[in-house]
Each structure stands twice: as structure tokens, then as C-alpha cells.
Amino acid sequence: MIVPIDELDSETLRNIAESIVLREGTDYGEEEVSFEEKVTQLLTKLKAGEVYIEYSELHESITLIAADGSS
């Protein structure tokens, strides 16, 4: 089920974004990106409709789904 982010409290949405960023692990790319920047980038993508939050009732978990259908 796709979670409509406009129906979530802003604090709840931020907590979800933080949880997802923490699951990603450490970034060892060329540029170091802070936790706060990653959360902000994710929130921007969610609000722009580039990614969606999918909730699985079976697994009681959330996953990000790209607007193009990839995960």
C-alpha cells in the first residue's frame, strides 16, 4: 500500500525519513554527505513525488519505491 505523505504528520514523515536514511548505512562516496542532508534530500524527493513510501501489512515494514517503479 502506498502511504499518502500529505496525510502524515510532519514529525512522523521526518521520523520515517530518518529511519530509512539510517538503514542505508555509511556512505563512502567521493563526497561525504551528512545525515541531515540525506534526510532533507529524501524529504524533497518524497514531496516532489520522485519516490513513494510503501507499507507492507504482511511484513509490517516500509520501503521506498521510485516513481518509475524501481526500489
C-alpha positions as CSV (number, residue, x, y, z in Angstrom):
1,M,0.0,0.0,0.0
2,I,1.4,3.4,-1.0
3,V,1.4,5.8,2.0
4,P,0.0,9.3,1.1
5,I,2.6,11.5,2.7
6,D,0.2,14.5,2.8
7,E,-1.9,12.6,5.4
8,L,1.1,12.1,7.7
9,D,2.1,14.5,10.5
10,S,5.3,16.3,9.5
11,E,7.1,14.8,12.5
12,T,6.0,11.3,11.6
13,L,7.2,11.9,8.0
14,R,10.6,13.1,9.2
15,N,10.9,10.1,11.6
16,I,10.2,7.8,8.7
17,A,12.8,9.6,6.5
18,E,15.4,9.4,9.3
19,S,14.7,5.7,9.8
20,I,15.2,5.0,6.1
21,V,18.4,7.0,6.0
22,L,19.8,5.1,9.0
23,R,19.0,1.8,7.3
24,E,21.1,2.8,4.3
25,G,24.3,2.7,6.3
26,T,27.5,4.6,5.9
27,D,28.2,6.5,2.6
28,Y,31.7,6.0,1.3
29,G,31.3,8.1,-1.9
30,E,33.5,10.8,-3.2
31,E,31.7,13.5,-1.2
32,E,30.7,13.0,2.4
33,V,27.0,13.8,2.9
34,S,25.8,14.5,6.4
35,F,22.8,12.6,7.9
36,E,20.8,15.8,8.0
37,E,21.5,16.5,4.3
38,K,20.4,12.9,3.4
39,V,17.2,13.3,5.3
40,T,16.5,16.6,3.6
41,Q,17.2,15.1,0.2
42,L,14.9,12.2,0.9
43,L,12.1,14.5,2.1
44,T,12.5,16.7,-1.0
45,K,12.2,13.6,-3.2
46,L,9.1,12.4,-1.4
47,K,7.4,15.8,-1.6
48,A,8.3,16.0,-5.3
49,G,6.8,12.6,-6.0
50,E,10.1,11.1,-7.2
51,V,9.8,8.3,-4.5
52,Y,6.9,6.9,-2.6
53,I,6.6,5.2,0.8
54,E,5.2,1.7,0.5
55,Y,3.9,-0.1,3.6
56,S,3.7,-3.8,3.8
57,E,1.0,-5.0,6.1
58,L,2.3,-8.6,5.8
59,H,5.8,-7.6,7.0
60,E,4.8,-4.5,8.9
61,S,7.6,-2.6,7.2
62,I,8.2,0.3,4.9
63,T,10.1,0.5,1.7
64,L,10.9,3.3,-0.8
65,I,9.6,2.9,-4.3
66,A,10.9,5.2,-7.1
67,A,8.2,6.8,-9.2
68,D,9.5,4.8,-12.1
69,G,8.7,1.6,-10.2
70,S,12.2,0.5,-9.1
71,S,13.1,0.1,-5.5
